[in-house]
Amino acid sequence: MEVAPLQRVEHVCGPCSRMRASEGSLKLGPREPALLIERVTWSRAVPASFARLYHPGSRFELRGAFEV
């Protein structure tokens, strides 16, 4: 954390198309929804990381607790 102290974390969570989600190996059921979580972190007011995470929507939830 001394090299790149995180100052801000943002998660955006929502549904996504099954076609985009099935690009990975999610093993979705026939009617299972897909969930997309986009995460951005900032260090010194500059974006430090970005992730686009696909999940089977019926098997995941998002919780967050952040301290700076």
Biopython code that builds the backbone (N, CA, C, O; Angstrom):
import numpy as np
from Bio.PDB.StructureBuilder import StructureBuilder

atoms = [
    (1, "MET", "N", (0.798, -1.195, 0.000)),
    (1, "MET", "CA", (0.000, 0.000, 0.000)),
    (1, "MET", "C", (0.848, 1.269, 0.000)),
    (1, "MET", "O", (0.340, 2.332, -0.357)),
    (2, "GLU", "N", (2.112, 1.196, 0.384)),
    (2, "GLU", "CA", (2.940, 2.388, 0.368)),
    (2, "GLU", "C", (3.298, 2.804, -1.058)),
    (2, "GLU", "O", (3.425, 3.996, -1.339)),
    (3, "VAL", "N", (3.461, 1.842, -1.954)),
    (3, "VAL", "CA", (3.830, 2.150, -3.333)),
    (3, "VAL", "C", (2.648, 2.754, -4.077)),
    (3, "VAL", "O", (2.804, 3.748, -4.786)),
    (4, "ALA", "N", (1.485, 2.170, -3.924)),
    (4, "ALA", "CA", (0.281, 2.644, -4.615)),
    (4, "ALA", "C", (-0.897, 2.623, -3.642)),
    (4, "ALA", "O", (-1.724, 1.713, -3.699)),
    (5, "PRO", "N", (-0.984, 3.608, -2.756)),
    (5, "PRO", "CA", (-2.087, 3.609, -1.797)),
    (5, "PRO", "C", (-3.424, 3.833, -2.507)),
    (5, "PRO", "O", (-3.583, 4.795, -3.258)),
    (6, "LEU", "N", (-4.366, 2.952, -2.265)),
    (6, "LEU", "CA", (-5.680, 3.095, -2.888)),
    (6, "LEU", "C", (-6.468, 4.167, -2.160)),
    (6, "LEU", "O", (-6.555, 4.168, -0.932)),
    (7, "GLN", "N", (-7.037, 5.074, -2.928)),
    (7, "GLN", "CA", (-7.826, 6.151, -2.353)),
    (7, "GLN", "C", (-9.309, 6.002, -2.666)),
    (7, "GLN", "O", (-10.156, 6.571, -1.977)),
    (8, "ARG", "N", (-9.615, 5.244, -3.694)),
    (8, "ARG", "CA", (-11.017, 5.112, -4.088)),
    (8, "ARG", "C", (-11.203, 3.778, -4.785)),
    (8, "ARG", "O", (-10.345, 3.335, -5.549)),
    (9, "VAL", "N", (-12.338, 3.145, -4.512)),
    (9, "VAL", "CA", (-12.720, 1.900, -5.181)),
    (9, "VAL", "C", (-14.164, 2.057, -5.628)),
    (9, "VAL", "O", (-15.010, 2.520, -4.863)),
    (10, "GLU", "N", (-14.442, 1.677, -6.853)),
    (10, "GLU", "CA", (-15.811, 1.764, -7.369)),
    (10, "GLU", "C", (-16.194, 0.428, -7.986)),
    (10, "GLU", "O", (-15.435, -0.148, -8.765)),
    (11, "HIS", "N", (-17.382, -0.060, -7.631)),
    (11, "HIS", "CA", (-17.944, -1.263, -8.243)),
    (11, "HIS", "C", (-19.245, -0.875, -8.942)),
    (11, "HIS", "O", (-20.070, -0.160, -8.375)),
    (12, "VAL", "N", (-19.418, -1.336, -10.140)),
    (12, "VAL", "CA", (-20.684, -1.200, -10.859)),
    (12, "VAL", "C", (-21.131, -2.621, -11.159)),
    (12, "VAL", "O", (-20.404, -3.400, -11.775)),
    (13, "CYS", "N", (-22.332, -2.944, -10.717)),
    (13, "CYS", "CA", (-22.817, -4.319, -10.796)),
    (13, "CYS", "C", (-24.147, -4.334, -11.537)),
    (13, "CYS", "O", (-25.030, -3.522, -11.259)),
    (14, "GLY", "N", (-24.287, -5.268, -12.489)),
    (14, "GLY", "CA", (-25.553, -5.348, -13.208)),
    (14, "GLY", "C", (-25.593, -6.567, -14.113)),
    (14, "GLY", "O", (-24.628, -7.326, -14.198)),
    (15, "PRO", "N", (-26.716, -6.744, -14.784)),
    (15, "PRO", "CA", (-26.858, -7.896, -15.680)),
    (15, "PRO", "C", (-26.044, -7.686, -16.953)),
    (15, "PRO", "O", (-25.714, -6.557, -17.316)),
    (16, "CYS", "N", (-25.730, -8.776, -17.613)),
    (16, "CYS", "CA", (-25.070, -8.689, -18.911)),
    (16, "CYS", "C", (-25.640, -9.765, -19.816)),
    (16, "CYS", "O", (-26.310, -10.693, -19.362)),
    (17, "SER", "N", (-25.365, -9.627, -21.095)),
    (17, "SER", "CA", (-25.902, -10.603, -22.037)),
    (17, "SER", "C", (-25.240, -11.953, -21.819)),
    (17, "SER", "O", (-24.058, -12.028, -21.484)),
    (18, "ARG", "N", (-26.000, -13.009, -22.009)),
    (18, "ARG", "CA", (-25.452, -14.359, -21.851)),
    (18, "ARG", "C", (-24.351, -14.612, -22.870)),
    (18, "ARG", "O", (-23.419, -15.370, -22.600)),
    (19, "MET", "N", (-24.449, -13.981, -24.043)),
    (19, "MET", "CA", (-23.438, -14.192, -25.071)),
    (19, "MET", "C", (-22.080, -13.685, -24.587)),
    (19, "MET", "O", (-21.075, -14.383, -24.725)),
    (20, "ARG", "N", (-22.043, -12.473, -24.020)),
    (20, "ARG", "CA", (-20.779, -11.927, -23.502)),
    (20, "ARG", "C", (-20.264, -12.763, -22.347)),
    (20, "ARG", "O", (-19.066, -13.030, -22.258)),
    (21, "ALA", "N", (-21.162, -13.180, -21.459)),
    (21, "ALA", "CA", (-20.756, -13.953, -20.287)),
    (21, "ALA", "C", (-20.255, -15.330, -20.676)),
    (21, "ALA", "O", (-19.378, -15.878, -20.008)),
    (22, "SER", "N", (-20.797, -15.901, -21.743)),
    (22, "SER", "CA", (-20.406, -17.261, -22.109)),
    (22, "SER", "C", (-19.071, -17.314, -22.840)),
    (22, "SER", "O", (-18.618, -18.396, -23.213)),
    (23, "GLU", "N", (-18.421, -16.144, -23.056)),
    (23, "GLU", "CA", (-17.086, -16.139, -23.639)),
    (23, "GLU", "C", (-16.102, -16.864, -22.720)),
    (23, "GLU", "O", (-15.102, -17.408, -23.188)),
    (24, "GLY", "N", (-16.379, -16.872, -21.432)),
    (24, "GLY", "CA", (-15.576, -17.621, -20.465)),
    (24, "GLY", "C", (-16.225, -18.975, -20.253)),
    (24, "GLY", "O", (-17.068, -19.402, -21.041)),
    (25, "SER", "N", (-15.836, -19.629, -19.209)),
    (25, "SER", "CA", (-16.414, -20.949, -18.929)),
    (25, "SER", "C", (-17.270, -20.882, -17.669)),
    (25, "SER", "O", (-16.943, -21.504, -16.659)),
    (26, "LEU", "N", (-18.356, -20.134, -17.728)),
    (26, "LEU", "CA", (-19.214, -19.946, -16.559)),
    (26, "LEU", "C", (-20.141, -21.121, -16.300)),
    (26, "LEU", "O", (-20.662, -21.268, -15.194)),
    (27, "LYS", "N", (-20.350, -21.954, -17.301)),
    (27, "LYS", "CA", (-21.258, -23.097, -17.170)),
    (27, "LYS", "C", (-22.644, -22.639, -16.692)),
    (27, "LYS", "O", (-23.161, -23.121, -15.684)),
    (28, "LEU", "N", (-23.224, -21.707, -17.436)),
    (28, "LEU", "CA", (-24.556, -21.192, -17.110)),
    (28, "LEU", "C", (-25.621, -22.231, -17.424)),
    (28, "LEU", "O", (-25.542, -22.944, -18.424)),
    (29, "GLY", "N", (-26.619, -22.302, -16.548)),
    (29, "GLY", "CA", (-27.773, -23.146, -16.813)),
    (29, "GLY", "C", (-28.614, -22.543, -17.919)),
    (29, "GLY", "O", (-28.369, -21.404, -18.315)),
    (30, "PRO", "N", (-29.618, -23.285, -18.442)),
    (30, "PRO", "CA", (-30.400, -22.813, -19.583)),
    (30, "PRO", "C", (-31.099, -21.472, -19.369)),
    (30, "PRO", "O", (-31.248, -20.707, -20.322)),
    (31, "ARG", "N", (-31.526, -21.169, -18.160)),
    (31, "ARG", "CA", (-32.211, -19.892, -17.888)),
    (31, "ARG", "C", (-31.493, -19.066, -16.829)),
    (31, "ARG", "O", (-32.080, -18.155, -16.247)),
    (32, "GLU", "N", (-30.249, -19.376, -16.583)),
    (32, "GLU", "CA", (-29.506, -18.688, -15.530)),
    (32, "GLU", "C", (-29.045, -17.313, -15.999)),
    (32, "GLU", "O", (-28.502, -17.192, -17.097)),
    (33, "PRO", "N", (-29.250, -16.272, -15.187)),
    (33, "PRO", "CA", (-28.807, -14.928, -15.573)),
    (33, "PRO", "C", (-27.300, -14.787, -15.423)),
    (33, "PRO", "O", (-26.661, -15.531, -14.678)),
    (34, "ALA", "N", (-26.750, -13.827, -16.138)),
    (34, "ALA", "CA", (-25.318, -13.529, -16.039)),
    (34, "ALA", "C", (-25.159, -12.173, -15.357)),
    (34, "ALA", "O", (-25.974, -11.270, -15.545)),
    (35, "LEU", "N", (-24.099, -12.046, -14.563)),
    (35, "LEU", "CA", (-23.842, -10.847, -13.785)),
    (35, "LEU", "C", (-22.477, -10.286, -14.172)),
    (35, "LEU", "O", (-21.502, -11.030, -14.286)),
    (36, "LEU", "N", (-22.414, -8.974, -14.371)),
    (36, "LEU", "CA", (-21.159, -8.302, -14.689)),
    (36, "LEU", "C", (-20.829, -7.336, -13.562)),
    (36, "LEU", "O", (-21.662, -6.516, -13.175)),
    (37, "ILE", "N", (-19.605, -7.434, -13.034)),
    (37, "ILE", "CA", (-19.106, -6.482, -12.047)),
    (37, "ILE", "C", (-17.892, -5.793, -12.668)),
    (37, "ILE", "O", (-16.921, -6.446, -13.048)),
    (38, "GLU", "N", (-17.962, -4.478, -12.764)),
    (38, "GLU", "CA", (-16.819, -3.695, -13.227)),
    (38, "GLU", "C", (-16.227, -2.986, -12.021)),
    (38, "GLU", "O", (-16.938, -2.306, -11.279)),
    (39, "ARG", "N", (-14.921, -3.147, -11.826)),
    (39, "ARG", "CA", (-14.257, -2.575, -10.656)),
    (39, "ARG", "C", (-13.120, -1.674, -11.112)),
    (39, "ARG", "O", (-12.303, -2.055, -11.951)),
    (40, "VAL", "N", (-13.080, -0.462, -10.539)),
    (40, "VAL", "CA", (-12.009, 0.491, -10.809)),
    (40, "VAL", "C", (-11.433, 0.923, -9.466)),
    (40, "VAL", "O", (-12.178, 1.214, -8.530)),
    (41, "THR", "N", (-10.106, 0.963, -9.373)),
    (41, "THR", "CA", (-9.455, 1.498, -8.183)),
    (41, "THR", "C", (-8.599, 2.683, -8.599)),
    (41, "THR", "O", (-8.074, 2.729, -9.712)),
    (42, "TRP", "N", (-8.466, 3.650, -7.677)),
    (42, "TRP", "CA", (-7.660, 4.839, -7.934)),
    (42, "TRP", "C", (-6.584, 4.969, -6.871)),
    (42, "TRP", "O", (-6.803, 4.652, -5.702)),
    (43, "SER", "N", (-5.428, 5.437, -7.290)),
    (43, "SER", "CA", (-4.327, 5.747, -6.388)),
    (43, "SER", "C", (-3.775, 7.107, -6.791)),
    (43, "SER", "O", (-3.397, 7.319, -7.943)),
    (44, "ARG", "N", (-3.733, 7.992, -5.865)),
    (44, "ARG", "CA", (-3.258, 9.362, -6.131)),
    (44, "ARG", "C", (-4.015, 10.008, -7.287)),
    (44, "ARG", "O", (-3.423, 10.648, -8.156)),
    (45, "ALA", "N", (-5.328, 9.829, -7.282)),
    (45, "ALA", "CA", (-6.236, 10.419, -8.274)),
    (45, "ALA", "C", (-6.028, 9.900, -9.694)),
    (45, "ALA", "O", (-6.489, 10.521, -10.651)),
    (46, "VAL", "N", (-5.337, 8.766, -9.841)),
    (46, "VAL", "CA", (-5.104, 8.155, -11.146)),
    (46, "VAL", "C", (-5.662, 6.736, -11.113)),
    (46, "VAL", "O", (-5.420, 6.013, -10.146)),
    (47, "PRO", "N", (-6.406, 6.315, -12.144)),
    (47, "PRO", "CA", (-6.889, 4.930, -12.157)),
    (47, "PRO", "C", (-5.721, 3.955, -12.042)),
    (47, "PRO", "O", (-4.765, 4.027, -12.814)),
    (48, "ALA", "N", (-5.803, 3.042, -11.073)),
    (48, "ALA", "CA", (-4.728, 2.075, -10.834)),
    (48, "ALA", "C", (-5.061, 0.703, -11.398)),
    (48, "ALA", "O", (-4.163, -0.032, -11.807)),
    (49, "SER", "N", (-6.345, 0.348, -11.425)),
    (49, "SER", "CA", (-6.717, -0.956, -11.983)),
    (49, "SER", "C", (-8.161, -0.911, -12.468)),
    (49, "SER", "O", (-8.983, -0.131, -11.988)),
    (50, "PHE", "N", (-8.433, -1.771, -13.432)),
    (50, "PHE", "CA", (-9.789, -1.940, -13.953)),
    (50, "PHE", "C", (-9.998, -3.428, -14.179)),
    (50, "PHE", "O", (-9.134, -4.110, -14.730)),
    (51, "ALA", "N", (-11.144, -3.921, -13.753)),
    (51, "ALA", "CA", (-11.461, -5.335, -13.966)),
    (51, "ALA", "C", (-12.906, -5.462, -14.414)),
    (51, "ALA", "O", (-13.785, -4.763, -13.911)),
    (52, "ARG", "N", (-13.143, -6.345, -15.351)),
    (52, "ARG", "CA", (-14.495, -6.685, -15.799)),
    (52, "ARG", "C", (-14.678, -8.159, -15.453)),
    (52, "ARG", "O", (-14.035, -9.026, -16.045)),
    (53, "LEU", "N", (-15.560, -8.438, -14.489)),
    (53, "LEU", "CA", (-15.723, -9.775, -13.925)),
    (53, "LEU", "C", (-17.109, -10.319, -14.246)),
    (53, "LEU", "O", (-18.114, -9.699, -13.901)),
    (54, "TYR", "N", (-17.167, -11.466, -14.900)),
    (54, "TYR", "CA", (-18.426, -12.108, -15.259)),
    (54, "TYR", "C", (-18.694, -13.264, -14.296)),
    (54, "TYR", "O", (-17.792, -14.035, -13.969)),
    (55, "HIS", "N", (-19.944, -13.374, -13.848)),
    (55, "HIS", "CA", (-20.317, -14.422, -12.891)),
    (55, "HIS", "C", (-21.688, -14.986, -13.237)),
    (55, "HIS", "O", (-22.508, -14.293, -13.840)),
    (56, "PRO", "N", (-21.950, -16.252, -12.856)),
    (56, "PRO", "CA", (-23.313, -16.776, -12.940)),
    (56, "PRO", "C", (-24.170, -16.000, -11.940)),
    (56, "PRO", "O", (-23.898, -16.032, -10.740)),
    (57, "GLY", "N", (-25.176, -15.322, -12.411)),
    (57, "GLY", "CA", (-25.956, -14.422, -11.575)),
    (57, "GLY", "C", (-26.700, -15.073, -10.431)),
    (57, "GLY", "O", (-26.963, -14.415, -9.424)),
    (58, "SER", "N", (-27.044, -16.332, -10.549)),
    (58, "SER", "CA", (-27.805, -16.978, -9.482)),
    (58, "SER", "C", (-26.910, -17.526, -8.372)),
    (58, "SER", "O", (-27.413, -18.013, -7.359)),
    (59, "ARG", "N", (-25.594, -17.454, -8.549)),
    (59, "ARG", "CA", (-24.681, -18.047, -7.566)),
    (59, "ARG", "C", (-23.750, -17.047, -6.888)),
    (59, "ARG", "O", (-22.877, -17.458, -6.124)),
    (60, "PHE", "N", (-23.904, -15.759, -7.140)),
    (60, "PHE", "CA", (-23.002, -14.770, -6.573)),
    (60, "PHE", "C", (-23.769, -13.575, -6.047)),
    (60, "PHE", "O", (-24.874, -13.278, -6.501)),
    (61, "GLU", "N", (-23.168, -12.890, -5.079)),
    (61, "GLU", "CA", (-23.670, -11.617, -4.595)),
    (61, "GLU", "C", (-22.464, -10.720, -4.356)),
    (61, "GLU", "O", (-21.336, -11.203, -4.256)),
    (62, "LEU", "N", (-22.697, -9.436, -4.265)),
    (62, "LEU", "CA", (-21.607, -8.490, -4.058)),
    (62, "LEU", "C", (-21.820, -7.791, -2.730)),
    (62, "LEU", "O", (-22.908, -7.287, -2.451)),
    (63, "ARG", "N", (-20.778, -7.762, -1.910)),
    (63, "ARG", "CA", (-20.759, -7.001, -0.678)),
    (63, "ARG", "C", (-19.492, -6.186, -0.671)),
    (63, "ARG", "O", (-18.472, -6.613, -1.211)),
    (64, "GLY", "N", (-19.544, -5.025, -0.070)),
    (64, "GLY", "CA", (-18.343, -4.212, -0.027)),
    (64, "GLY", "C", (-18.216, -3.459, 1.284)),
    (64, "GLY", "O", (-19.206, -2.981, 1.838)),
    (65, "ALA", "N", (-17.001, -3.360, 1.770)),
    (65, "ALA", "CA", (-16.658, -2.540, 2.921)),
    (65, "ALA", "C", (-15.278, -1.973, 2.651)),
    (65, "ALA", "O", (-14.328, -2.728, 2.446)),
    (66, "PHE", "N", (-15.157, -0.680, 2.648)),
    (66, "PHE", "CA", (-13.904, -0.044, 2.264)),
    (66, "PHE", "C", (-13.492, 0.957, 3.319)),
    (66, "PHE", "O", (-14.316, 1.722, 3.821)),
    (67, "GLU", "N", (-12.227, 0.950, 3.649)),
    (67, "GLU", "CA", (-11.657, 1.925, 4.564)),
    (67, "GLU", "C", (-10.442, 2.546, 3.902)),
    (67, "GLU", "O", (-9.673, 1.854, 3.235)),
    (68, "VAL", "N", (-10.265, 3.827, 4.078)),
    (68, "VAL", "CA", (-9.108, 4.507, 3.485)),
    (68, "VAL", "C", (-8.339, 5.189, 4.583)),
    (68, "VAL", "O", (-7.320, 5.828, 4.318)),
]
sb = StructureBuilder()
sb.init_structure("model")
sb.init_model(0)
sb.init_chain("A")
sb.init_seg("    ")
for serial, (resi, resn, name, xyz) in enumerate(atoms, 1):
    if name == "N":
        sb.init_residue(resn, " ", resi, " ")
    sb.init_atom(name, np.array(xyz, "f"), 0.0, 1.0, " ", f" {name:<3s}", serial, name[0])
structure = sb.get_structure()
